Amino acid sequence: MRDAWWVGLRKELLALLFGVFLLGGWSSVAKAEDAADVLRGFTEQQIAAQKAGRVSDERKHQVMFIMGFLLLIGVITTASLGVAMVLFGKKVFVAHMVSAGFSVFLSIAHAVTAIVWFFPF
């Protein structure tokens, strides 16, 4: 009689352990799916941020055009002030040097921007 009781208890324990492992496996699958959803959310946010940070080629060309136009104005102003100093004896040395500094700065910025945006790396 004792043996029948022990056999019944073993069957119940085996069924209980099987159920725990089975349910535990399902919950870990659900947790893995939840983790995949969380990671998917982060990757979608990262892709959206990258797309938002990109500048279209049309906008790049507009920026380069504006920089080039301002650079041309700066070079013409610098040359005009230099001519005014040399030929007409005007006291515009400081304005000439400020204009020259602006022109040099803008020319370097224009070149670096063009290389970064349009040089095929």
HELIX and SHEET records of a PDB file:
HELIX    1   1 ARG A    2  GLY A   53  1                                  52    
HELIX    2   2 ASP A   57  PHE A   88  1                                  32    
HELIX    3   3 PHE A   93  PHE A  118  1                                  26    
END                                                                             
